[in-house]
Amino acid sequence: MRRPVKLKISIYTRLVFWTTLLLVLLFGAVLFVIQIREAKILQDETKARALLQAQYMADANLQNLSLQDWQAVQGYVDSHSIGDLAYIVVYNRAGQPEASNPLIRSHSEIVSTSLLEDGMPPEESASVLRRLVLRDEPVRLLEVEVFAYSPAAGRWGSVKIGLSLESMYAKLREIQKVLLLIGLGGFLIGIAGAAILARRITRPIHRLVDGTVRIAHGDLSQAIVDTSRDEVGDLARSFNDMTSQLLHAREKMDDANRRLVQHEKLASIGRMAATIAHEIRNPLTSVKLNVQKIAEEEGFAETVKAHLGLTLEGIDQIERFIKELLNFTRVQELSLERWPVEQIVDESLKMVKETLAQKKIVVEKACAPDVPAILADADKLRQVFLNLLRNAHEALGSGGKISIACDTVAEGGRTMVRVRIADNGPGIAEKDRPNIFEPFYTTKPSGFGLGLANARKIVEQHSGTIAVGKKRGRGSAFVILIPAEEAT
């Protein structure tokens, strides 16, 4: 009986086969983990954004809900039902719908049913995933509902939004395509690398595995280091490009959320400022007039008059705080005109000339002759320069020095006019640098913490930036960038 002939498989063939098989399994597992993790990240970020949007709308309509101004609420709903925000439904205290956009009114099961139950704490929310047919197309939605309430008066109603998830699923499909292409590339690289030099391809694979595991654990800032110019190097660069894109997308989402939180913070400050102005300013004026009238009376001792003077100074300080607070929260229109930045700087220096001279502070100004004009509200920019000059004056001792430089730089493809104001004072502590532009943050015992916050607001209204600059030696420096007229 003839023995069956065994198929002879060479070590080279087996090496290529098993190496390729292992690479396919490895890439498949890693890419699957990345896909699952990124899908969860997108879902969590989408849910957080939907909850933040719903809470923002509830806060924005709190006054209208308390006044039962349903026409204003409907107007708000109609103007904000755009983009991936498919629908908005506003309920009254009894859970009855009062306002909704036309797109969802035909779906009575959505409009008439609130997700929030009676007795739930006001800080609670509810969410549910839905599939609806809108504009004759099936749409996947995340529905989120939050209470509209104030701590003093309690619940005034609730706001429910339907956020379309189609853009999120589109991103997931793009990620899946990229991962699929990377997996296919890994398969081809495995065959080519194992066929040419198995030993050489083993070391880069270990580095690649380490990098992809870190990426799979969420470290998108991790770059896969591989300087080889073969297919493994291409794969590493492809992973780096992919993680860079994902990291950029995440940073943009974080920045959007940060801006939304900042806007909500400013809205809260605005409400507080309005309350302060209403509850304090008017009676404070009466108090000030009465104290002034008493101070004008004759027959008081000098000590009494001194105390009355201190009282008037305290009242003036409160009025300045209220004024700065209202200036910070009030949205003001800019009166833009063509101005040379050096002229605005000179006018600002004239206003503090005598104050600086009292301390014998020397001002050195150097402006390049070819600095283009800017479109600016000169009064507002003078406020910025005056604030920085006064801060430098307070920080400097007798005989100090302030340096002002004006020139142009290229940034982001635009020509920017740069103004740098520096001093040789004690400088800014490293721990204070990240917070100096935040409202109500101050290192001065008599400050309100709104000067630099107002300065940043004004500069950003001019599409510019203000930041703490680097300076050699002692002192501090502030750098202001504003687009030149020809670049706006």
C-alpha positions as CSV (number, residue, x, y, z in Angstrom):
1,M,0.0,0.0,0.0
2,R,1.4,3.3,-1.0
3,R,1.9,5.8,1.7
4,P,0.1,9.2,1.2
5,V,2.4,11.9,-0.1
6,K,2.7,14.6,2.5
7,L,2.8,18.1,1.2
8,K,6.1,19.7,1.8
9,I,5.9,23.2,3.3
10,S,9.1,25.1,3.5
11,I,10.1,27.1,6.6
12,Y,10.1,30.2,4.4
13,T,6.5,29.6,3.5
14,R,5.4,28.8,7.0
15,L,7.2,31.8,8.3
16,V,5.4,34.0,5.8
17,F,2.1,32.3,6.6
18,W,2.3,32.5,10.4
19,T,3.8,36.0,10.4
20,T,1.0,37.2,8.2
21,L,-1.6,35.4,10.2
22,L,-0.4,36.8,13.5
23,L,-0.2,40.3,12.0
24,V,-3.8,40.0,10.8
25,L,-5.0,38.9,14.1
26,L,-3.0,41.5,16.0
27,F,-4.2,44.4,13.8
28,G,-7.7,43.1,13.9
29,A,-7.7,43.1,17.7
30,V,-6.1,46.4,18.1
31,L,-8.2,48.2,15.5
32,F,-11.3,46.6,17.0
33,V,-10.4,47.9,20.5
34,I,-9.7,51.4,19.0
35,Q,-13.0,51.3,17.2
36,I,-14.9,50.4,20.3
37,R,-13.1,53.0,22.4
38,E,-13.5,55.8,19.9
39,A,-17.2,54.9,19.5
40,K,-17.7,55.1,23.3
41,I,-15.8,58.4,23.4
42,L,-18.0,59.9,20.6
43,Q,-21.1,58.6,22.3
44,D,-20.1,60.1,25.7
45,E,-19.1,63.4,24.2
46,T,-22.4,63.6,22.2
47,K,-24.4,62.8,25.3
48,A,-22.5,65.4,27.4
49,R,-23.0,68.0,24.6
50,A,-26.7,67.3,24.4
51,L,-27.1,67.6,28.1
52,L,-25.2,70.8,28.2
53,Q,-27.3,72.2,25.3
54,A,-30.5,71.3,27.0
55,Q,-29.4,72.8,30.3
56,Y,-28.2,76.0,28.5
57,M,-31.6,76.3,26.8
58,A,-33.4,75.8,30.1
59,D,-31.4,78.5,31.8
60,A,-31.9,80.8,28.8
61,N,-35.7,80.5,29.0
62,L,-36.0,80.5,32.7
63,Q,-37.3,84.0,32.9
64,N,-39.8,83.5,30.1
65,L,-41.0,80.3,31.7
66,S,-41.4,82.1,35.1
67,L,-43.4,84.8,33.3
68,Q,-45.3,82.2,31.2
69,D,-44.3,84.2,28.1
70,W,-44.9,81.3,25.7
71,Q,-44.7,83.5,22.6
72,A,-41.1,84.4,23.5
73,V,-40.3,80.7,24.3
74,Q,-41.7,79.7,20.9
75,G,-39.6,82.3,19.2
76,Y,-36.5,81.0,21.0
77,V,-37.4,77.4,19.9
78,D,-37.9,78.4,16.3
79,S,-34.6,80.3,16.1
80,H,-32.5,77.5,17.7
81,S,-33.9,74.4,15.9
82,I,-31.0,74.3,13.5
83,G,-28.1,72.0,12.5
84,D,-28.1,68.6,14.2
85,L,-30.6,69.9,16.8
86,A,-33.7,68.2,15.2
87,Y,-36.3,69.4,17.6
88,I,-37.0,71.3,20.9
89,V,-40.0,70.9,23.1
90,V,-40.7,73.1,26.2
91,Y,-43.1,71.9,28.9
92,N,-44.8,74.0,31.6
93,R,-44.8,73.2,35.3
94,A,-47.6,70.6,34.8
95,G,-45.6,68.8,32.2
96,Q,-47.8,70.0,29.3
97,P,-46.1,71.0,26.0
98,E,-46.2,74.8,25.4
99,A,-43.7,75.3,22.6
100,S,-42.1,73.1,19.9
101,N,-40.8,73.4,16.4
102,P,-43.0,72.5,13.4
103,L,-40.9,69.5,12.4
104,I,-41.9,67.5,15.5
105,R,-45.5,68.6,16.0
106,S,-46.8,65.7,13.9
107,H,-45.2,63.2,16.3
108,S,-47.6,63.6,19.2
109,E,-46.1,60.7,21.1
110,I,-42.9,62.8,21.4
111,V,-44.4,66.2,22.0
112,S,-47.0,65.2,24.5
113,T,-44.8,62.9,26.6
114,S,-42.3,64.2,29.1
115,L,-39.4,62.0,30.1
116,L,-39.2,63.6,33.6
117,E,-41.4,62.2,36.3
118,D,-43.0,64.1,39.1
119,G,-41.0,64.0,42.3
120,M,-37.6,63.8,40.5
121,P,-34.9,66.1,42.0
122,P,-34.5,69.3,39.8
123,E,-30.9,68.5,39.0
124,E,-31.8,65.2,37.5
125,S,-32.2,64.6,33.7
126,A,-33.5,61.9,31.5
127,S,-32.4,60.6,28.1
128,V,-33.5,58.0,25.5
129,L,-32.4,56.9,22.1
130,R,-35.1,57.1,19.3
131,R,-35.6,56.4,15.7
132,L,-37.9,58.8,13.8
133,V,-38.8,59.6,10.3
134,L,-38.2,63.3,9.7
135,R,-38.4,65.0,6.3
136,D,-39.2,61.5,4.9
137,E,-35.8,60.2,6.1
138,P,-35.1,57.9,9.1
139,V,-33.1,59.6,11.7
140,R,-31.4,58.3,14.8
141,L,-31.8,60.7,17.8
142,L,-30.6,61.2,21.3
143,E,-33.5,62.7,23.3
144,V,-32.5,64.6,26.5
145,E,-34.8,66.5,28.9
146,V,-33.8,68.7,31.9
147,F,-35.7,70.8,34.4
148,A,-35.8,74.5,34.2
149,Y,-35.7,75.7,37.8
150,S,-34.2,78.2,40.1
151,P,-33.2,77.5,43.7
152,A,-35.5,80.2,45.1
153,A,-38.7,79.4,43.1
154,G,-38.2,75.8,42.3
155,R,-39.3,74.1,39.0
156,W,-40.8,76.3,36.2
157,G,-40.9,73.6,33.6
158,S,-38.6,71.5,31.5
159,V,-36.8,71.5,28.1
160,K,-36.5,68.5,25.9
161,I,-34.2,68.4,22.8
162,G,-33.7,65.8,20.1
163,L,-30.1,65.7,18.9
164,S,-29.5,64.0,15.6
165,L,-26.8,61.2,15.9
166,E,-26.3,60.9,12.1
167,S,-23.1,63.1,12.2
168,M,-21.7,60.9,15.0
169,Y,-22.4,57.7,13.1
170,A,-20.9,59.3,10.0
171,K,-17.7,59.9,12.0
172,L,-17.8,56.3,13.2
173,R,-18.1,55.1,9.6
174,E,-15.1,57.2,8.7
175,I,-13.1,55.8,11.5
176,Q,-14.1,52.3,10.5
177,K,-13.0,53.0,6.9
178,V,-9.7,54.3,8.1
179,L,-9.2,51.3,10.4
180,L,-10.2,48.9,7.6
181,L,-7.6,50.5,5.3
182,I,-5.0,50.3,8.0
183,G,-5.8,46.7,8.6
184,L,-5.5,45.9,4.9
185,G,-2.2,47.7,4.8
186,G,-1.0,45.7,7.8
187,F,-1.9,42.5,6.0
188,L,0.1,43.5,2.9
189,I,3.0,44.7,5.0
190,G,3.1,41.3,6.8
191,I,3.4,39.4,3.5
192,A,6.1,41.7,2.0
193,G,8.1,42.0,5.3
194,A,8.1,38.3,6.0
195,A,9.1,37.5,2.4
196,I,12.0,40.0,2.5
197,L,13.5,39.8,5.9
198,A,11.5,38.2,8.8
199,R,14.1,39.2,11.4
200,R,14.1,42.8,10.5
201,I,10.3,43.1,10.5
202,T,10.0,41.6,14.0
203,R,11.5,44.5,15.8
204,P,9.4,47.3,14.2
205,I,6.2,45.2,14.9
206,H,7.0,45.2,18.6
207,R,7.3,49.0,18.6
208,L,4.1,49.2,16.6
209,V,2.3,46.9,19.0
210,D,3.4,49.1,22.0
211,G,2.2,52.2,20.3
212,T,-1.2,50.9,19.2
213,V,-1.8,49.5,22.7
214,R,-1.2,53.0,24.2
215,I,-3.5,54.5,21.6
216,A,-6.1,51.8,22.4
217,H,-6.0,52.9,26.0
218,G,-6.8,56.5,25.0
219,D,-3.4,58.1,24.8
220,L,-3.9,59.7,21.4
221,S,-1.0,62.1,22.0
222,Q,1.3,59.0,21.8
223,A,3.3,59.0,18.5
224,I,4.6,55.7,17.1
225,V,8.3,56.2,16.5
226,D,9.5,54.4,13.4
227,T,12.2,55.8,11.1
228,S,12.2,52.9,8.7
229,R,11.3,53.6,5.1
230,D,9.5,50.3,4.4
231,E,5.8,49.3,4.7
232,V,6.0,49.1,8.5
233,G,7.2,52.7,8.6
234,D,4.3,53.7,6.4
235,L,1.9,51.9,8.7
236,A,3.4,53.7,11.7
237,R,3.0,57.1,10.0
238,S,-0.6,56.2,9.0
239,F,-1.4,55.5,12.7
240,N,0.2,58.7,13.7
241,D,-1.9,60.6,11.1
242,M,-5.0,58.9,12.3
243,T,-4.3,59.5,16.0
244,S,-3.4,63.1,15.2
245,Q,-6.8,63.6,13.5
246,L,-8.6,62.0,16.3
247,L,-6.7,64.1,18.9
248,H,-7.5,67.3,16.9
249,A,-11.1,66.4,16.8
250,R,-11.2,65.7,20.5
251,E,-9.4,69.0,21.2
252,K,-11.9,70.9,19.1
253,M,-14.8,69.2,21.0
254,D,-13.2,70.1,24.3
255,D,-12.7,73.7,23.2
256,A,-16.3,73.9,22.1
257,N,-17.4,72.6,25.4
258,R,-15.1,75.0,27.2
259,R,-16.5,77.9,25.3
260,L,-20.1,76.8,26.0
261,V,-19.3,76.6,29.7
262,Q,-17.6,80.0,29.6
263,H,-20.7,81.5,27.9
264,E,-22.9,80.0,30.6
265,K,-20.6,81.4,33.2
266,L,-20.8,84.9,31.6
267,A,-24.6,84.6,31.5
268,S,-24.6,83.8,35.2
269,I,-22.3,86.8,35.9
270,G,-24.6,89.0,33.8
271,R,-27.7,88.0,35.8
272,M,-25.7,88.7,39.0
273,A,-24.6,92.1,37.7
274,A,-28.1,93.1,36.8
275,T,-29.3,92.1,40.3
276,I,-26.4,94.1,41.9
277,A,-27.1,97.1,39.7
278,H,-30.8,97.1,40.6
279,E,-30.6,96.2,44.3
280,I,-27.5,98.2,45.3
281,R,-26.9,101.1,42.9
282,N,-30.1,103.1,43.5
283,P,-30.1,103.0,47.3
284,L,-26.3,103.5,47.3
285,T,-26.8,106.8,45.4
286,S,-29.2,108.0,48.1
287,V,-26.7,107.0,50.8
288,K,-23.9,108.9,49.0
289,L,-26.0,112.0,48.6
290,N,-27.0,111.9,52.3
291,V,-23.4,111.5,53.5
292,Q,-22.2,114.3,51.2
293,K,-25.0,116.6,52.6
294,I,-24.0,115.7,56.2
295,A,-20.3,116.3,55.4
296,E,-21.1,119.8,54.2
297,E,-22.7,120.7,57.5
298,E,-20.6,122.9,59.8
299,G,-19.9,122.2,63.4
300,F,-18.6,118.6,63.1
301,A,-15.3,117.7,64.6
302,E,-12.4,116.9,62.2
303,T,-12.4,113.3,63.2
304,V,-16.1,113.0,62.2
305,K,-15.4,114.7,58.9
306,A,-12.5,112.2,58.4
307,H,-14.8,109.3,59.0
308,L,-17.4,110.7,56.6
309,G,-14.6,111.1,54.0
310,L,-13.7,107.4,54.4
311,T,-17.3,106.5,54.0
312,L,-17.5,108.4,50.7
313,E,-14.3,106.7,49.5
314,G,-15.9,103.3,50.3
315,I,-19.0,104.2,48.4
316,D,-17.0,105.3,45.4
317,Q,-15.1,102.0,45.5
318,I,-18.4,100.1,45.5
319,E,-19.7,102.2,42.5
320,R,-16.4,101.5,40.6
321,F,-16.9,97.8,41.2
322,I,-20.5,97.9,39.9
323,K,-19.4,99.9,36.9
324,E,-16.6,97.4,36.0
325,L,-18.9,94.5,36.5
326,L,-21.5,95.9,34.2
327,N,-18.9,96.8,31.6
328,F,-17.6,93.2,31.7
329,T,-21.0,91.6,31.3
330,R,-22.5,94.1,28.8
331,V,-22.2,93.3,25.1
332,Q,-21.1,96.6,23.4
333,E,-21.0,97.4,19.8
334,L,-17.7,98.5,18.4
335,S,-17.3,101.7,16.4
336,L,-14.6,100.6,14.0
337,E,-12.5,103.2,12.2
338,R,-9.1,103.2,10.6
339,W,-6.4,104.0,13.2
340,P,-2.6,103.9,13.5
341,V,-1.9,101.9,16.6
342,E,0.9,104.2,17.6
343,Q,-1.6,107.1,17.8
344,I,-3.8,105.1,20.2
345,V,-0.7,104.2,22.3
346,D,0.4,107.9,22.4
347,E,-3.1,109.0,23.5
348,S,-3.1,106.4,26.3
349,L,0.3,107.6,27.5
350,K,-0.9,111.2,27.7
351,M,-3.6,110.2,30.1
352,V,-1.2,108.6,32.6
353,K,1.8,110.9,32.0
354,E,1.4,112.8,35.2
355,T,0.8,109.6,37.2
356,L,3.9,108.0,35.9
357,A,5.9,111.2,36.4
358,Q,5.1,111.2,40.2
359,K,7.1,107.9,40.5
360,K,9.7,109.1,38.0
361,I,8.9,106.1,35.8
362,V,10.6,106.2,32.4
363,V,8.7,105.2,29.3
364,E,10.6,103.9,26.3
365,K,8.5,103.6,23.1
366,A,9.8,102.1,19.8
367,C,7.3,101.6,16.9
368,A,8.4,100.4,13.5
369,P,7.8,103.0,10.7
370,D,5.9,100.5,8.4
371,V,3.2,99.3,10.9
372,P,-0.1,99.2,9.0
373,A,-3.3,100.8,10.4
374,I,-5.9,98.7,12.1
375,L,-9.7,98.8,12.1
376,A,-10.5,99.5,15.8
377,D,-12.6,101.2,18.3
378,A,-10.0,103.6,19.6
379,D,-11.8,104.3,22.9
380,K,-12.0,100.6,23.7
381,L,-8.4,99.9,22.8
382,R,-7.3,102.9,25.0
383,Q,-9.0,101.2,27.9
384,V,-6.8,98.1,27.2
385,F,-3.6,100.1,27.1
386,L,-4.5,102.2,30.1
387,N,-5.3,99.1,32.1
388,L,-1.9,97.6,31.3
389,L,0.0,100.9,31.9
390,R,-1.8,101.4,35.3
391,N,-1.0,97.8,36.3
392,A,2.7,98.5,35.4
393,H,2.6,101.7,37.4
394,E,1.3,99.9,40.5
395,A,3.9,97.2,40.2
396,L,6.9,99.5,39.7
397,G,8.7,101.4,42.3
398,S,10.3,104.9,42.0
399,G,12.6,105.1,38.9
400,G,11.1,102.0,37.1
401,K,10.9,101.6,33.4
402,I,8.1,100.7,31.0
403,S,8.9,99.6,27.4
404,I,6.4,99.8,24.6
405,A,7.1,98.2,21.1
406,C,4.9,98.2,18.0
407,D,5.6,96.0,15.0
408,T,4.0,93.4,12.7
409,V,4.1,89.6,12.6
410,A,2.7,86.9,10.4
411,E,0.3,84.5,12.2
412,G,-2.1,82.0,10.6
413,G,-1.6,83.5,7.2
414,R,-2.5,87.0,8.3
415,T,-0.6,90.2,9.1
416,M,-1.0,91.0,12.7
417,V,-0.1,94.3,14.4
418,R,1.8,93.5,17.7
419,V,1.9,95.8,20.7
420,R,4.2,94.7,23.5
421,I,4.1,96.5,26.9
422,A,6.7,95.4,29.4
423,D,8.1,96.6,32.7
424,N,11.0,95.8,35.0
425,G,8.9,95.3,38.1
426,P,8.6,92.2,40.3
427,G,6.8,90.2,37.5
428,I,4.0,87.8,37.6
429,A,4.2,84.6,39.6
430,E,4.2,81.4,37.6
431,K,1.2,80.0,39.4
432,D,-0.8,83.2,38.6
433,R,-0.1,83.2,34.8
434,P,-2.9,80.7,33.7
435,N,-5.6,82.7,35.7
436,I,-4.8,86.4,35.3
437,F,-7.3,86.9,32.5
438,E,-10.1,85.1,34.5
439,P,-12.8,87.4,35.9
440,F,-12.6,88.1,39.7
441,Y,-9.0,86.8,39.8
442,T,-6.6,89.3,41.3
443,T,-3.3,89.4,43.2
444,K,-3.8,93.0,44.4
445,P,-5.4,93.7,47.8
446,S,-7.6,96.5,46.3
447,G,-8.4,95.1,42.9
448,F,-11.6,93.6,41.6
449,G,-10.1,91.2,39.1
450,L,-12.0,92.6,36.1
451,G,-9.4,94.8,34.5
452,L,-7.5,92.1,32.5
453,A,-10.8,90.2,31.9
454,N,-12.2,93.3,30.3
455,A,-9.0,93.8,28.3
456,R,-9.2,90.3,26.9
457,K,-12.9,90.8,26.0
458,I,-12.2,94.0,24.1
459,V,-9.2,92.5,22.3
460,E,-11.1,89.4,21.3
461,Q,-13.9,91.7,20.0
462,H,-11.3,93.1,17.6
463,S,-10.5,89.5,16.5
464,G,-7.2,89.7,18.3
465,T,-5.4,88.0,21.2
466,I,-3.7,89.1,24.4
467,A,-1.3,87.0,26.3
468,V,1.5,87.1,28.9
469,G,4.8,87.4,26.9
470,K,8.2,86.0,27.7
471,K,10.7,88.4,29.3
472,R,14.3,88.0,30.2
473,G,15.1,89.0,33.8
474,R,12.7,90.7,36.1
475,G,9.4,92.2,35.2
476,S,6.3,91.2,33.2
477,A,5.3,91.7,29.6
478,F,1.9,91.6,27.8
479,V,1.6,91.0,24.0
480,I,-1.4,92.2,22.1
481,L,-2.1,91.0,18.5
482,I,-4.7,92.7,16.3
483,P,-5.3,92.0,12.6
484,A,-4.0,94.7,10.3
485,E,-6.6,96.5,8.1
486,E,-5.6,94.8,4.9
487,A,-5.9,91.4,6.5
488,T,-9.4,91.8,7.9
